[in-house]
Amino acid sequence: MNDLLKDFLSSLNMSQDDIVENLANNAFQIQLDNGCCIALEVDVKTGDIIFSSELAVIKKPSVPQIALLLLQANLFWIGTKGGTLAFDKGTSTASLLDHIPANVDLQTFETRLTTFLETVMVWSEALEQLQQDEPLANSADVIEPDLTSILKNLI
């Protein structure tokens, strides 16, 4: 069992039994108030803790524009606060992923997790809003989405 995750769950005042249950598979999930879910799991090869969250299912007409936006945001992590945006073609789902070494202190872990949670919320809302915009959803041409407005919410 990962000591950092164990310490983190203890800091949330979980009982030892709940901690053992939550970390039985070296993974657990955090459900956010806005419906987003953050998965945390231990990479068995490196010991790193991986954060991941599905952001939105992308409607087919919006895929080219959203894919362009995700790529732009990944460039030097300007729109991800260090994470990586991804798109699963099979499920048409955009996700955010990040990782942190298991040997960091609890405060650093909590800071990185908070940053990840904030970034998930910004991207989830932005992707939902972008798909409601008529030109993006109905255009046959690729329209460059506005990364600047999303970045303002991350700063």
C-alpha positions in Angstrom: 0.0 0.0 0.0 1.3 3.4 -0.9 2.3 5.4 2.2 1.6 8.8 0.7 -2.0 7.9 -0.3 -2.4 6.3 3.1 -1.3 9.6 4.8 -3.5 11.6 2.5 -6.6 9.5 3.3 -5.7 9.7 7.0 -5.6 13.5 6.8 -9.2 13.3 5.6 -10.1 11.6 8.9 -10.9 8.2 7.3 -10.8 5.2 9.5 -8.0 2.7 9.0 -10.5 0.1 7.7 -11.8 2.6 5.1 -8.2 3.4 4.1 -7.4 -0.2 3.6 -10.6 -0.7 1.6 -10.0 2.3 -0.6 -6.4 1.3 -1.3 -6.9 -2.4 -1.7 -6.0 -2.1 -5.4 -3.6 0.8 -5.1 -6.3 3.1 -6.4 -9.3 5.1 -5.3 -11.6 7.8 -6.6 -12.7 11.2 -5.5 -16.2 12.4 -6.6 -16.5 16.2 -7.0 -19.7 18.2 -6.4 -19.9 19.1 -10.1 -20.1 15.4 -11.1 -16.5 15.0 -12.1 -14.6 12.0 -10.8 -10.8 11.9 -10.2 -9.1 8.6 -10.1 -5.8 8.2 -8.3 -3.8 5.0 -8.8 -0.2 3.8 -8.2 1.9 3.0 -11.2 3.3 -0.4 -10.1 6.4 0.0 -12.3 7.5 3.5 -11.1 5.6 4.0 -7.8 4.3 7.3 -9.2 0.7 8.3 -8.4 -1.4 8.9 -11.5 -4.3 11.4 -11.5 -6.9 11.0 -14.2 -10.3 12.4 -15.0 -12.7 12.1 -17.8 -13.7 15.7 -18.8 -16.4 15.3 -21.4 -17.8 13.2 -24.1 -17.2 15.1 -27.3 -20.0 15.2 -29.9 -18.9 14.0 -33.3 -19.2 17.3 -35.1 -17.0 19.0 -32.5 -14.2 16.5 -32.5 -11.8 18.3 -35.0 -12.1 21.6 -33.2 -11.8 20.1 -29.7 -8.9 18.0 -30.7 -7.1 21.1 -32.0 -7.8 22.9 -28.8 -6.5 20.0 -26.7 -3.3 19.8 -28.7 -2.8 23.6 -28.3 -3.3 23.4 -24.6 -0.7 20.5 -24.3 2.0 22.6 -25.9 4.5 23.2 -23.1 1.5 22.4 -20.8 0.3 26.0 -21.2 -3.3 25.1 -20.7 -3.0 22.1 -18.3 -0.9 23.3 -15.3 1.5 20.4 -16.0 -1.1 17.7 -16.9 -1.7 16.1 -20.3 -5.0 16.3 -22.2 -6.0 13.3 -24.1 -8.8 12.1 -26.5 -10.1 8.5 -26.6 -11.4 8.0 -30.1 -13.3 4.8 -29.1 -15.4 6.6 -26.5 -15.1 10.1 -27.8 -14.0 11.2 -24.4 -11.5 14.0 -23.5 -9.5 13.3 -20.3 -6.8 15.0 -18.2 -4.0 13.0 -16.7 -1.0 13.9 -14.5 1.4 12.1 -12.2 3.5 12.8 -9.1 6.3 10.9 -7.6 5.3 8.9 -4.5 8.3 10.2 -2.5 7.0 13.8 -2.2 5.7 15.1 1.0 2.0 15.3 1.9 1.8 19.1 1.4 3.2 18.9 -2.1 0.9 16.1 -3.0 -2.2 18.0 -1.8 -1.1 21.1 -3.7 -0.7 19.1 -6.9 -4.0 17.3 -6.4 -5.7 20.7 -5.8 -4.2 22.1 -8.9 -5.4 19.0 -10.9 -8.9 19.3 -9.4 -9.1 23.0 -10.4 -7.9 22.2 -13.9 -10.4 19.4 -14.3 -13.2 21.7 -13.3 -12.1 24.5 -15.8 -11.7 22.1 -18.7 -15.0 20.2 -18.0 -16.9 23.4 -18.0 -15.1 24.8 -21.0 -15.6 21.7 -23.1 -19.3 21.6 -22.2 -19.7 25.3 -23.1 -17.8 24.9 -26.3 -20.1 22.2 -27.5 -23.1 24.4 -26.9 -21.8 27.1 -29.2 -23.6 26.9 -32.6 -20.6 27.7 -34.9 -18.4 25.0 -33.3 -21.0 22.3 -33.2 -22.4 22.9 -36.7 -19.5 24.0 -38.8 -18.1 21.7 -41.4 -14.9 23.7 -41.4 -12.4 23.5 -38.5 -12.8 26.7 -36.5 -9.9 27.4 -34.2 -11.3 27.4 -30.7 -10.4 30.2 -28.3 -7.7 28.8 -25.9 -7.2 32.2 -24.5 -10.5 32.3 -22.7 -9.8 28.9 -21.1 -6.3 29.9 -20.1 -7.7 33.0 -18.3 -9.6 30.6 -16.0 -6.5 28.6 -15.2 -4.3 31.6 -14.2 
